[in-house]
């Protein structure tokens, strides 16, 4: 899809701007924010342009402000930062335009740079939100910087370049770190963006389980995990574990010197060994909430339940809640 179609898709999918709605674009004169303003105009939104002039670069700042006013029709707001940090300038820019819906020209490149920074600084692959809590939206997060430059060039619009960008954290990532990553792999930028994609492909067996009309069924998902469906409820369960020494399960430490025992989760129809009482009735009598039963361990010999930790004891089997250990 072209730039306009992808911008509109982002706006509609995230409900960033009402159809034909009013939006204030924060413009710097650079390719990204200029593309933002032009694209929203072409898509039929009622746009207003605002340029915040910090006055930190002398004549260059004044030239940027004049360009935005003359070429883009922007209202120029002058502010006086106490500290020239990126956080302070961002705060001033947003505070100066508070009270209306605003859009910024953050692109996919900015998203990648943010992910890299937050991974390095906090170990978390988080990125830029499409919508901030204070009413700032980012319609260009699916657009790359070279695309915004081409977009402006095709429309014959000159853009400005902020010389101070080279000395920021973003400048360091953009000019030094990303080129090295792209030497490792040419698709580094696209692959880094995938860190934000929390979607997972559902295994076919699990999809079948969800669609299965039968009341009870279990599916092995691999790595010792099973998905269990009982009527309209679904939960994950560990596969049975041999009770040799100690086993930790669902907040319990279970131990036994009896051979042939295993620990597993509750299954519909389970009964106590040598008795007719169902384990479900044991839970009911003990007032164990339904939400806790699936994670409750059972000690079994073959298919017979010999012990239910905390509820039904058995010779040679001990069970202690982990919260009680060491107290």
C-alpha positions in Angstrom: 0.0 0.0 0.0 1.1 3.6 -0.6 1.8 6.1 2.2 -1.6 7.6 2.3 -3.4 4.2 2.5 -1.1 3.0 5.3 -1.5 6.2 7.3 -5.3 5.9 7.0 -5.2 2.2 8.0 -3.3 3.1 11.2 -5.7 5.9 12.0 -8.8 3.7 11.5 -7.4 0.6 13.2 -6.3 2.6 16.3 -9.2 5.1 16.2 -6.7 8.0 16.3 -8.8 10.7 14.6 -12.5 10.8 13.8 -13.3 10.6 10.1 -12.9 14.1 8.7 -12.0 15.2 12.2 -9.9 18.1 13.4 -6.3 17.6 14.3 -3.3 19.8 15.3 0.0 18.7 13.7 3.2 19.5 15.5 5.6 20.4 12.8 9.4 21.0 12.9 9.9 21.6 9.2 11.6 18.2 8.8 10.4 15.5 6.3 8.5 13.4 8.9 6.3 16.1 10.4 5.8 17.7 6.9 4.7 14.4 5.5 2.3 14.0 8.4 0.7 17.4 7.8 0.4 16.9 4.0 -0.9 13.3 4.3 -3.6 14.3 6.8 -4.7 17.2 4.5 -4.9 14.9 1.5 -6.9 12.4 3.5 -9.5 15.0 4.2 -8.8 15.8 7.9 -9.1 19.4 9.1 -5.5 20.2 10.0 -3.9 23.0 12.0 -0.1 23.2 12.1 1.9 24.4 15.1 5.6 24.9 15.4 7.2 25.2 18.8 10.4 27.3 18.6 12.8 26.7 21.5 15.3 29.2 20.2 18.3 27.0 21.1 20.0 27.1 17.7 19.9 30.9 17.1 19.5 31.8 13.4 18.8 28.2 12.5 15.8 28.0 14.9 14.4 31.3 13.5 14.8 30.0 9.9 12.9 26.8 10.9 10.1 28.8 12.4 9.8 31.1 9.4 9.8 28.1 7.1 7.0 26.4 9.0 5.0 29.6 9.1 5.4 30.5 5.5 5.5 27.1 3.7 3.2 25.1 6.0 0.9 27.8 7.5 2.0 26.9 11.0 1.3 29.0 14.1 4.7 29.6 15.9 4.8 29.3 19.6 8.0 30.4 21.4 9.0 28.7 24.6 12.1 29.1 26.9 13.5 25.8 28.1 15.4 25.8 31.4 17.2 22.6 30.4 17.8 21.5 26.8 17.2 17.8 27.4 15.0 15.7 25.1 12.6 15.1 27.9 12.3 18.8 28.7 11.8 19.8 25.1 9.1 17.1 24.6 7.3 18.3 27.7 7.3 21.9 26.6 6.1 21.0 23.1 3.2 19.0 24.5 2.3 21.5 27.2 2.3 24.4 24.8 -0.5 22.6 22.7 -2.4 20.9 25.5 -6.2 20.7 25.3 -6.5 19.7 21.7 -5.9 16.5 19.7 -2.4 16.6 18.4 -0.4 14.5 16.0 3.4 14.1 15.8 5.5 12.7 12.9 7.0 9.7 14.7 7.8 7.1 12.1 8.8 3.4 12.0 12.4 4.6 12.3 11.6 6.3 15.5 9.9 3.2 16.7 13.0 1.1 16.0 15.3 3.6 17.7 13.0 3.6 20.8 13.0 -0.2 21.0 16.7 -0.3 20.9 17.1 2.4 23.5 14.6 0.8 25.9 16.1 -2.7 25.5 19.5 -1.2 26.3 18.3 0.9 29.2 15.7 -1.3 30.8 15.8 -4.7 29.1 12.2 -4.2 27.9 11.3 -4.2 24.2 8.6 -1.5 24.5 8.0 1.2 21.9 6.1 4.4 21.0 2.4 4.3 21.6 0.0 5.1 18.8 -1.9 7.3 21.3 -0.6 8.9 24.4 -2.8 9.3 27.5 -2.7 13.1 27.0 -4.2 13.1 23.5 -1.1 12.9 21.3 -1.4 10.5 18.3 1.2 9.1 15.9 -0.3 8.2 12.5 3.0 7.6 10.8 4.3 4.6 12.8 3.9 2.3 9.7 5.9 4.7 7.5 9.7 4.7 7.1 11.8 7.9 7.1 13.0 7.5 3.5 9.3 7.3 2.5 8.5 10.6 4.2 11.4 12.2 2.3 10.1 10.8 -1.0 6.6 11.9 -0.2 7.6 15.5 0.4 9.9 15.5 -2.6 7.2 14.2 -4.9 5.0 17.2 -3.8 7.8 19.7 -4.4 8.0 20.7 -0.7 11.4 21.6 0.7 12.2 20.3 4.2 14.5 21.4 7.0 17.2 19.5 8.8 17.8 20.0 12.5 21.6 20.0 13.0 21.2 19.2 16.7 19.7 15.8 16.0 23.2 14.4 15.5 24.1 15.0 19.2 21.1 13.3 20.7 20.6 9.7 21.9 18.5 9.1 18.9 21.3 10.5 16.7 23.7 8.0 18.3 21.4 5.1 17.6 20.5 6.3 14.1 24.0 7.0 12.9 26.2 4.5 14.7 24.2 1.6 16.3 21.7 0.9 13.5 24.2 0.8 10.7 26.2 -1.8 12.6 23.1 -3.9 13.2 22.3 -3.7 9.5 25.8 -5.0 8.8 24.8 -8.0 10.9 21.6 -8.5 9.0 20.1 -6.3 6.2 16.6 -6.7 7.7 17.6 -5.6 11.2 15.1 -2.7 11.4 12.2 -4.8 10.3 13.2 -7.6 12.7 13.5 -5.2 15.6 10.0 -4.0 15.0 8.8 -7.5 15.4 9.7 -7.3 19.1 6.4 -5.4 19.5 4.3 -8.0 17.8 2.8 -9.9 20.8 0.7 -12.1 18.6 1.5 -15.8 18.6 0.5 -18.4 16.1 -1.9 -20.9 17.7 -0.8 -24.5 17.4 -3.3 -26.5 15.2 -4.0 -28.9 18.1 -5.0 -26.0 20.4 -7.2 -24.4 17.7 -8.9 -27.8 17.3 -9.4 -28.0 21.1 -11.1 -24.6 21.2 -13.4 -25.6 18.3 -14.1 -29.1 19.6 -17.8 -29.4 20.8 -17.1 -32.4 23.1 -17.3 -31.7 26.8 -13.8 -32.9 27.9 -10.6 -33.1 26.0 -6.9 -32.5 26.5 -4.1 -31.7 24.0 -0.4 -32.1 24.5 1.3 -28.8 23.5 4.8 -30.1 24.0 7.5 -29.3 26.6 5.5 -30.9 29.3 2.4 -28.7 28.9 -1.1 -29.8 28.2 -4.2 -27.8 27.3 -7.4 -29.1 29.0 -10.9 -28.3 28.1 -13.8 -29.1 30.4 -17.2 -27.8 29.0 -16.7 -24.0 28.7 -13.5 -23.8 30.6 -9.9 -24.1 29.4 -6.6 -24.3 31.3 -3.0 -25.3 30.9 -1.6 -28.2 32.9 1.8 -29.7 33.3 2.3 -33.3 32.3 2.6 -35.9 35.1 6.0 -35.8 37.0 7.6 -38.8 38.7 7.6 -38.3 42.4 11.2 -39.1 43.1 12.5 -37.1 46.1 10.7 -33.7 46.0 8.4 -32.2 43.4 7.3 -28.5 43.4 3.8 -28.0 42.0 1.3 -25.2 42.3 2.8 -23.8 45.5 3.3 -27.2 47.1 6.5 -29.1 47.9 5.6 -32.8 47.7 7.9 -35.7 48.8 7.7 -39.4 49.1 9.9 -42.5 49.4 7.2 -44.7 47.9 8.1 -46.0 44.4 5.9 -45.6 41.4 4.1 -42.4 42.4 3.6 -39.4 40.2 2.3 -35.8 40.6 -0.3 -34.4 38.1 -3.2 -32.1 37.9 -6.8 -32.9 38.5 -8.8 -34.6 35.8 -12.6 -34.8 35.6 -13.7 -38.2 36.9 -10.7 -38.7 39.2 -11.5 -40.8 42.4 -9.6 -41.6 45.6 -7.9 -44.9 45.4 -10.0 -47.8 46.8 -12.9 -45.4 47.4 -15.9 -44.2 45.5 -15.5 -40.5 46.4 -14.7 -38.2 43.5 -11.9 -35.7 43.8 -14.4 -33.0 42.7 -16.4 -33.8 45.8 -13.2 -33.5 47.9 -12.7 -30.0 46.5 -16.3 -29.1 47.1 -16.3 -30.3 50.7 -13.1 -28.3 51.4 -14.6 -25.2 49.7 -11.8 -25.0 47.2 -12.8 -22.5 44.5 -13.2 -23.8 41.0 -10.5 -21.4 39.8 -8.0 -23.2 42.1 -8.8 -26.8 41.3 -7.0 -27.1 37.9 -3.7 -26.1 39.5 -4.1 -28.3 42.6 -1.6 -31.2 42.6 -2.7 -34.9 43.0 -0.4 -37.8 43.9 -1.3 -40.8 41.8 -0.3 -44.4 41.4 -1.3 -45.4 37.9 -4.7 -43.8 37.4 -5.6 -43.9 41.1 -5.4 -40.8 43.3 -3.6 -41.7 46.6 -3.2 -38.2 48.1 -4.5 -34.7 47.6 -2.0 -32.3 49.3 -3.6 -30.4 52.1 -6.8 -32.3 51.8 -6.3 -36.1 51.8 -3.1 -37.6 53.3 -1.5 -40.9 52.4 1.2 -42.9 54.3 4.7 -42.1 53.1 3.6 -38.9 51.3 4.3 -35.4 52.7 3.1 -32.1 51.3 3.9 -28.6 52.5 2.9 -25.3 51.0 6.0 -23.4 49.8 5.0 -20.3 51.8 5.4 -22.4 54.9 8.9 -23.6 54.1 11.5 -21.9 56.2 9.0 -20.1 58.5 
